[in-house]
Amino acid sequence: MIILVVNAGSSSLKFQLYQMKDETVLAKGKVERIGMESAILHFEPAGKQEIREVREILEHTTAFRKVMDILVHPVHGILQSVDQIEAVGHRVVHGGESFSGSVLVDEEVKREIKRLFDLAPLHNPAHILGIQAVEANMPDIPQAVVFDTAFHQTMPPTSYLYPIPMVLYKKHKIRRYGFHGMSHAYVSERAAAFLGRPLKELKLVTCHIGNGASCAAILGGRSMDTSMGMTPLEGLMMGTRSGDIDPAIVPVTMSKEDLTLAEVSSMLNRHSGLMAISGIGSDMREIEQAIKTGDRNASLAFEMYEYRLRKYIGAYAAAMNGLDAVVFTAGVGENSAMLRAAVCRNLSFLGIELDEQANERKESGEREITAPESKVKALVIPTNEELVIARDTYRLILHRNDVE
């Protein structure tokens, strides 16, 4: 079965084409700057030359049609016909309390995703555009949606409720939802396989550290707690997001600087974090390079970033009354030996003993970066959210076919 995975943003559409027989990627790419005359189509077919085209693409339906065209291109394409695609799977950021797992798309599912626009105004509307674009171009193909929040629906009320008036939860569903669920689920399963132990017996802290970042406490394969909250703003210090702050900062800043609520929200989401403290940018590679030149602001930004990450790992070890392994994943987690080393060295009280050479090795793939005698393991496991979407879509289609 061939499955197309789609991740639609407000002005972008990323895709990967999978052959599920052996879970190989046949092609991948993205359309950027949708809505502009200079939109860019990137296409990477397996075993063929990468393609880059600049053309006018004004909306998502056209963008998806361009993807279909390039997939069956007589020279650059990878398929004989788009009819070879048997299903499309979508990433959807917010599923609220309505979805604790992946589902096939129908009218009720679309209505519920739209109802959740207020909880994910930057993401869910774009995901609906992606679903509609597929419907317009391939009206008869089954579609599935896989939610970032679904994995965290196992959190107990002690984790997901905020200590604010309960009426706000009952009326407006204001609570912790958590994100990066597909990534946390994938790397926790891979960690168990790497360690050769049943997932249900493990206490893990998974650290998805990219431009956006979150930790999860995973007890017996289930999410017990996670650092992102009702929105992705809560939790760790990130590339441009503040993470945890005193909520009183919002009204005080609005009053002192004569800012609107939208302006304060923009400040906390787009102009804070590493960018704000370093004065350089949000890219950890640039921060680390500046540290080597003696830049004090870069050093401060790094130290704050590491400190807040380490606090969450320690807190989650306490919450689970123990810890078997810490897992680092995503762009920064997989590539920053400096950050991993700082975190692990400062968690020696938990029984983590870093293998400095293993940590410094520039290699891809799953690996351990702690010494053999380390009581708590530290692992680097590349994430693969697209594969999670493809697998869930495949499973749903097979189940539907069995029922029919």
C-alpha positions in Angstrom: 0.0 0.0 0.0 1.3 3.5 -0.9 0.4 6.3 1.5 0.9 10.0 1.2 1.6 11.9 4.4 0.7 15.6 4.4 1.6 18.3 6.9 -0.2 21.6 5.9 0.8 24.9 7.3 -0.7 28.3 6.7 1.7 29.0 3.7 3.3 25.6 3.3 2.6 22.0 2.5 5.1 19.3 3.3 4.7 15.7 2.1 6.2 12.2 2.1 5.2 9.2 0.0 5.6 5.8 1.7 5.6 2.3 0.4 4.1 0.6 3.5 5.3 -2.9 2.5 8.7 -2.1 3.8 8.1 1.5 5.1 10.4 3.0 2.5 10.2 6.7 1.5 9.5 6.9 -2.2 9.6 10.7 -2.3 9.4 13.7 -0.1 9.2 17.5 -0.5 7.4 20.7 0.3 5.7 23.7 -1.2 6.6 26.9 0.5 5.3 30.5 0.2 1.8 29.4 -0.8 -0.2 32.5 -1.7 2.7 34.2 -3.5 3.8 34.5 -7.1 7.2 33.1 -6.1 6.1 29.9 -4.3 8.8 27.2 -4.2 8.3 23.5 -4.8 11.0 21.2 -3.5 10.8 17.6 -4.6 13.2 14.7 -3.6 12.3 11.5 -5.4 14.2 8.4 -4.1 17.1 7.6 -6.5 16.6 10.6 -8.7 17.7 14.2 -8.9 16.2 16.7 -6.5 13.9 19.3 -8.2 13.3 22.9 -7.2 10.7 25.0 -9.1 9.6 28.6 -8.5 6.1 29.4 -9.7 2.8 31.1 -8.7 0.8 29.0 -6.3 -1.9 31.0 -4.6 -3.7 28.4 -2.5 -3.4 24.9 -1.0 -5.6 23.2 -3.6 -3.3 24.3 -6.4 -0.3 23.4 -4.2 -1.6 19.8 -3.8 -2.3 19.6 -7.5 1.4 20.5 -8.2 2.5 17.8 -5.8 0.3 15.3 -7.7 1.7 16.4 -11.0 5.4 16.1 -9.9 4.7 12.6 -8.4 3.7 11.3 -11.8 6.0 13.4 -14.0 7.4 11.2 -16.8 11.0 12.1 -16.0 11.1 13.2 -12.4 8.1 11.4 -11.0 8.0 8.2 -8.9 4.5 6.9 -9.7 2.8 5.8 -12.9 -0.5 7.2 -11.7 -1.9 9.0 -8.7 -4.3 6.1 -8.4 -1.5 4.1 -6.9 -1.9 6.3 -3.7 -4.4 4.4 -1.5 -4.7 6.8 1.4 -3.6 10.2 2.7 -2.6 10.9 6.3 -2.5 14.3 7.8 -0.8 15.8 10.8 -3.2 17.8 13.0 -1.8 19.7 15.9 -4.8 19.9 18.2 -7.4 17.3 18.8 -8.6 18.6 22.2 -10.4 16.1 24.4 -12.3 14.8 21.4 -9.6 12.5 20.0 -7.5 10.1 22.0 -6.2 8.4 18.8 -6.0 8.7 15.0 -9.3 8.6 13.0 -10.5 8.5 9.4 -11.8 11.8 8.1 -15.5 12.4 7.8 -17.8 15.4 8.1 -18.0 15.1 11.9 -14.2 14.9 12.3 -13.8 18.0 10.1 -16.4 19.9 12.2 -14.6 19.0 15.4 -11.2 20.1 14.1 -12.8 23.4 13.1 -14.4 23.8 16.5 -10.9 23.6 18.0 -9.6 26.5 15.9 -9.6 28.7 19.0 -7.1 26.3 20.8 -4.7 26.2 17.8 -5.4 29.2 15.6 -2.1 29.0 13.8 -2.3 25.3 13.0 -5.8 23.7 12.8 -7.1 26.1 10.1 -4.1 25.2 7.9 -4.7 21.5 8.5 -8.3 21.9 7.3 -7.0 23.6 4.2 -4.8 20.5 3.6 -7.7 18.1 4.0 -9.8 20.2 1.6 -7.0 20.4 -0.9 -6.9 16.6 -1.0 -10.7 16.4 -1.3 -10.6 18.8 -4.3 -8.0 16.8 -6.2 -8.7 13.2 -5.1 -12.3 13.2 -3.9 -12.7 9.5 -3.4 -9.4 8.8 -1.5 -9.7 7.9 2.2 -8.0 10.4 4.5 -6.8 10.0 8.1 -5.8 12.5 10.7 -3.2 11.9 13.4 -3.2 14.4 16.3 -0.2 15.8 18.1 -2.3 15.9 21.3 -3.7 12.4 21.3 -0.8 10.6 22.9 -1.1 12.9 26.0 -4.7 12.1 26.6 -3.6 9.5 29.1 -2.5 12.2 31.5 -4.3 12.1 34.8 -6.3 15.2 36.1 -3.5 16.0 38.5 -1.3 16.7 35.4 -3.7 18.2 32.9 -5.8 20.5 35.1 -4.6 24.0 36.1 -5.2 25.4 39.6 -7.7 28.0 38.3 -11.5 28.1 38.7 -12.9 24.8 37.5 -15.6 26.5 35.6 -13.0 27.5 33.0 -12.3 23.9 32.3 -15.9 22.8 32.3 -17.0 25.6 30.0 -14.0 26.3 27.8 -11.8 23.1 28.2 -8.9 25.2 29.5 -6.4 22.5 30.5 -3.0 21.1 29.6 -3.0 19.2 26.3 0.6 18.8 25.3 2.1 18.6 21.9 4.8 16.7 19.9 2.8 13.6 20.9 3.8 11.6 17.8 7.4 12.2 18.4 7.2 11.3 22.1 5.3 8.1 21.3 7.8 7.1 18.6 11.0 7.6 20.5 9.7 6.0 23.6 8.9 2.9 21.7 12.3 3.0 20.0 14.0 3.5 23.4 12.4 0.3 24.7 13.5 -1.6 21.7 17.0 -0.2 22.0 17.2 -1.1 25.6 15.7 -4.6 25.0 13.1 -4.0 27.7 9.2 -4.0 27.6 8.0 -0.4 27.3 5.4 -1.0 30.0 8.2 -1.6 32.5 10.1 1.7 31.8 10.2 5.1 33.2 11.3 7.5 30.5 11.8 11.3 30.0 11.7 12.0 26.3 13.1 15.4 25.3 11.9 16.7 21.9 14.3 19.6 21.5 14.0 21.6 18.3 13.0 25.2 17.7 9.9 24.2 19.6 10.7 22.0 22.6 8.9 19.8 25.1 9.6 17.0 27.6 7.3 14.2 28.5 7.2 11.9 31.5 6.3 8.4 30.0 5.4 5.8 32.6 4.8 2.3 31.2 4.4 3.7 27.7 1.7 6.2 28.6 2.1 10.0 28.9 1.9 10.9 32.5 2.9 14.6 32.1 4.3 16.9 29.5 5.8 20.4 29.5 3.7 22.1 26.8 0.3 23.2 28.0 -3.0 24.4 26.6 -0.8 25.9 23.8 2.8 25.2 22.8 4.0 28.3 24.7 4.2 26.7 28.1 7.2 24.7 29.4 10.8 24.8 28.2 12.6 27.9 27.0 12.6 27.5 23.2 14.0 29.1 20.1 11.6 32.1 20.1 9.1 31.1 22.8 9.5 32.1 26.4 8.3 28.9 28.0 7.3 29.2 31.7 6.9 32.7 33.0 5.0 34.5 35.8 1.5 35.1 34.2 1.5 38.6 35.8 4.2 39.6 33.3 1.5 39.8 30.7 -0.7 42.6 32.2 2.4 44.4 33.6 4.0 44.5 30.2 0.8 45.6 28.5 0.5 48.5 31.0 4.2 49.6 31.0 4.8 49.3 27.3 1.3 50.2 26.1 1.0 46.9 24.2 -2.1 45.0 23.0 -2.8 41.4 23.9 -1.9 40.4 20.4 1.5 42.2 20.7 2.3 40.6 24.0 1.4 37.2 22.5 3.7 37.8 19.6 6.5 38.9 21.9 6.2 35.6 24.0 5.8 33.4 20.9 8.1 34.9 18.3 10.5 37.3 20.1 11.5 35.5 23.3 13.6 32.4 24.2 17.1 31.9 22.8 16.5 34.8 20.4 15.7 37.3 23.1 18.5 36.4 25.5 21.3 35.9 23.0 20.5 38.8 20.7 21.7 36.5 17.9 18.9 34.3 16.9 17.0 31.1 17.6 19.4 28.6 16.0 21.3 26.6 18.6 24.2 26.2 16.2 24.7 29.9 16.0 24.5 30.2 19.8 27.1 27.5 20.3 29.4 29.2 17.7 29.1 32.5 19.5 29.9 30.9 22.8 33.2 29.8 21.3 34.1 33.4 20.5 33.3 34.5 24.1 29.9 36.0 23.6 28.4 36.4 27.1 24.8 36.8 26.0 25.1 33.6 24.0 26.5 31.8 27.0 23.7 33.1 29.2 21.1 32.0 26.7 22.6 28.5 26.6 22.9 28.2 30.3 19.2 29.3 30.8 18.1 26.9 28.2 20.0 23.9 29.7 19.0 24.8 33.2 15.3 24.8 32.4 15.5 21.6 30.5 17.4 19.9 33.3 14.7 21.1 35.9 12.0 19.4 33.9 13.9 16.1 33.6 14.5 16.2 37.4 10.9 17.0 38.1 9.6 14.2 35.9 12.0 11.7 37.5 10.5 12.7 40.9 6.9 12.5 39.5 7.5 8.9 38.3 9.5 8.0 41.4 12.4 6.9 39.3 14.0 7.0 35.9 15.4 4.4 33.5 16.4 6.6 30.6 16.5 10.1 29.2 15.9 10.3 25.4 17.1 13.2 23.3 15.5 13.8 19.9 14.6 16.4 17.2 17.0 18.9 15.7 18.8 20.2 18.8 18.4 17.0 20.8 19.9 14.9 18.1 22.7 17.3 17.0 23.9 19.4 20.0 26.5 17.4 21.9 27.2 20.5 24.0 23.6 20.6 25.3 23.4 16.9 25.9 26.7 17.0 27.8 25.7 19.9 30.0 22.4 18.3 30.9 23.8 14.8 31.6 26.8 16.1 33.7 24.3 18.1 35.9 22.1 15.0 36.4 24.8 12.8 37.9 22.8 12.5 41.1 20.3 10.4 39.2 23.0 8.0 38.3 23.7 9.3 34.8 27.3 8.8 33.8 28.1 10.4 30.4 30.4 8.7 27.9 32.1 11.9 26.6 33.4 10.2 23.5 30.2 8.6 22.5 28.4 11.9 23.0 30.8 13.8 20.8 30.7 11.3 17.9 29.0 12.8 14.9 26.9 9.9 13.7 23.3 9.4 12.8 21.0 6.7 14.1 20.0 5.4 17.5 22.8 5.4 20.1 23.6 5.4 23.8 25.8 8.3 25.1 26.2 7.0 28.7 28.8 4.7 30.1 28.0 0.9 30.5 27.9 1.4 34.3 25.4 4.3 34.1 22.4 3.5 36.2 20.2 5.8 34.1 20.8 5.6 30.4 20.9 8.6 28.0 19.9 7.9 24.4 19.8 9.8 21.2 17.0 8.6 19.0 16.1 10.4 15.7 12.4 11.1 15.6 10.1 10.2 12.7 6.7 11.8 13.0 5.9 11.2 9.3 6.3 7.4 9.8 3.9 7.5 12.8 1.3 9.2 10.5 1.9 6.7 7.8 1.6 3.7 10.1 -1.6 5.0 11.8 -3.2 5.7 8.4 -2.2 2.2 7.2 -3.7 0.7 10.3 -6.9 2.6 10.0 -7.3 1.6 6.3 -6.7 -2.0 7.0 -9.2 -2.0 9.8 -11.8 -0.3 7.6 -11.2 -2.9 4.9 -11.6 -5.7 7.4 -14.9 -4.3 8.6 -16.2 -3.8 5.1 
